[in-house]
Amino acid sequence: MRTLPLRGVTTHLAFTDGAAKGNPGPGGWGAIVVTLDGHVTELGGGAGHTTNNKMELSGAIGVLEHLQGTPGVVAIYTDSTYVIQGITQWVWGWRTRGWKTAQGGEVLNRELWERLSALVGARGAGGVEWHWVRGHVGTPGNERADAISVAFALQRPADLYDGPLDGYDVHILRVPHETALPAKPAGGAAGSKAAKAAAYSYLSVVDGVPMRHATWSECERRVKGRSNARFKKSASAADEVAILRGWGVDPSAL
């Protein structure tokens, strides 16, 4: 973890997260925006029946709508690989195919993707920087955005801060050193086989608390020596959900 300087920051800083209890079920999104002039604004919203992915998208949209008309690059930190991959990779193919997937199906959450794409495009090339943060590992901005989203999902909206950075009690300028998406295996037939065998994530549950891990060693460290701990490799986002539900754990608790 590193701390961004109070002075000399060249981008607006934002953290965003989403949650859905039941997925689908009651959901919420939360975000924190720190502008170049040192002002902090917390944002949030919810829906009675939605999905986690919709709320993740809504959080990113909320940030960029809040900053419409405000010049400057926006650095958005999110734990959603779905949002980052979608807006930086998949969206180009969807547009070319008339908002169809590579398999010919309808793109889920199309209206939200179109809105997010329009907001990103309006800021120009390089106007939005996307940073991936691992969820629930103590990154202050991510933890606060998560708390806001969960509060809205539970229909107990949080008190949202709107004021100067020096009066904000969240260490929002503390960010991870590495914020790139996890690397994927590459290269030839062997690479294809490795990609199929590669884990999407490793899951663990200790004392009823679930956690997602990028590597097996992280997962192993958490469960080693803990009685009644559960752990398993997942192959996809859908597999994650199935595993957690099989354990009787709410996937949105990740």
N, C-alpha and C positions, 0 to 999 in steps of 0.2 A: 504494500500500500504506500502511496506517496501523497503528499499534500500540495495542491496547486498553489501558486503564489497569490497573495491577496492583490498584488499589483502586477500589472503586465499581462494579465489574462487577455487573450485575443479573441476568445469565443464566448458566446452565451453558453451557459452550462445547464443541462437539464437531465433529470432522472425520471424515469417513468416505469410503471408496472401495472399489471391487471390481475384480476382474480374472479373466479366464478365458483360459487359453492354448489357443487353437484355437477357442473360442467357438462350439460347446460343446467342453469339454475340462476338464482340471484347473483348479480355480479357487480363489480366496481372497478374503477381505474383511478390511479393517483399519479401525480407528477409534481416535481419541484423545478422551478425555473429561476436561475440566477442570471440576471442581465449584466451587461458590461459596466453599468453604473453602480453595481453593488446592491441591487434590489432583489429580494427573494419573494417569489409568489408561489404558494402551494395551490394546486388545482386538483379537482376530483369530480367524479360523477358516477352514476350507476344505472342499472337496468334490472327489471324484475325477472327477466328470463333471457339469459345470454350465455356466451361461452367465454372461456379464458382468452382464446385468440382474439375475439372481438374486443374484449376489454384492453388487451395489449395494444391493439391497433388504435383504439380510442384514446389511450394515453398519449401515444406519439402524435396523433392528430391534435389533441388538446394543447400540447406544447406549441406546435407550429401555428395553430390558430391564435394562440395567445401572443405570439411574436410576429403576427402579420403586420407589415408596415414598419417593423423595427429592423434596421439594417444590421448586418453582421452575420458571421458564421455561427451556426448552432451545433453544439456538440451534445448529442443525445446518448445517454447511457441507459441500456435496457438489458434485462436478462432473457429476452425473447429472441431466440435464434430465428423463429418464424418471421418476426417483423424484419429483422436485419436481412436475412436471406431473401425474403419476398421483395423488399423495396430496392435492394442493390443487385439482385440477380434475376429472380423469377419474373418480375413485372414486365421486363422487356419482351420475353416470349409470350406472355399472356396477351399483351397488346397486339403483337404481330398476328396472333391466332384469333383475334377478335374476342379476347377474354375467355379463351378455352385453355384447359390444361393440355399437356403433351399427349395425354390419353384421350382428349376430345371432350372431356367433361367440363361442366361449368366451374369457374373459379369461385371458391367459397369466399364469402365476405367481399364480393366485388365492389360494392358501393364504398366500403371503407378503404379498400385498396386504391380505388380511383381518387377518393378525396385525399388520401395521404400522398399519392403520387403527384397530384396537382399542387399541393402545398410545398412539397420538396422541389418540384420543378420551378415554382414561382421564386424560389430563393437563388436560382441559377446554379451553374456548375460549381461544385465544391461548397455550396451554401449550407449543406447539412453533413455533419460527420457522425457516423454511427459507431458506437462503442459497446461491445458486449461485456457484461459483468455477470459473474456467477452469482446466482441467487442465494440468499440466506447464508452468506459467509462473513457478514459483519460490515459490508460496505455501507456507510451511514446513509447516503442518498438512496440506495436501493432499499434499505430496510425501512426508511420513512415512506417512500413511495408505496411499498408493499402494505404498510400499516394503513395508509390512506385508502388504498384500493379495497382492502379487507373490510374496513369500517363502512364504506359505501355498500359493499356486497351484503353486509349484515344489516343494512338499512339503519346504521347508526353513524351518520356522516361525521367525520372528524372536524375539529376546529382547525381551520386552514390559516396558516401564517401569511401575512402580506406586509412586508416591512424591510428594514435595512439588514444587510448581511451580518453586521456586527451585533445585531440583536437576536439572531437566529441560533437556537440551541442545538442544531444538528450540525455535525462537522462535515458539511456538504462538500468542502474542497478536498476531502480525502477520497482518492480514487485508486483503483488497482493500477499496477505498473503495466500489466499486459491486458489489452482489451480487444484483441483480435478474436474472431470466431475460432473454435477448435479446428485444427488442421484435419483434412481428410486424407486417407491413403490415396496414392496415385500410381499410375504406371502399368500398362499392359494387362495381360491376362492374369498375372499374379496379383496385380493391383486390384483388378475387378473382384477376384476371390477374397482379397483382404478386405475390400470395401463391404462385401456381403457379410463377412464375419465380424467386422468392426462394430464396436458398441456405439449406440447413440448416447447412452449414459450408463452409469452404474447407480443403482438405488440402494439405499439402506433405511431401515427403520429401527431406532433405538429408543426404548421407553415411550413408544407411540409417536415419536417425532420423525417424519420422513426427511431425507436429504438426497439431493442429486450430486453425483461426483463425476468429474471428467475422466478420472483414471481409476483403475482397480486398486492401486496402492492407497489412494485417498479413502476409498470405500473400506478397504481392509483395516486401515488404521482406526476407523471409527467403530467398527463392529468387533474387533479383536478383544476377546476377554469379556464381552458384554453378554449376559444371559438373555435369552429370548430375542436377540437381535435378528433381523431379517436382511438379506441382501441378494441382489440379482442384477445381471446385465440386461439392459433393454436394447431393442433393435431399432426403435422408432419412437416418435412422440406418442403414437397410438398404443404402442406396446407398453410404454411407461404407464399410461392411464390404466391399461388392463392389469398390469402387475400390481399397482397400488390398490386398485379396487378389489383385486383378489385377496389382498392382505387386509381389506376392510379399512383402508386409508383414503381420505378424500384427496384426489389428485391436486386440487387447488391449494392444498396445504404446502406444496413444494415451494 
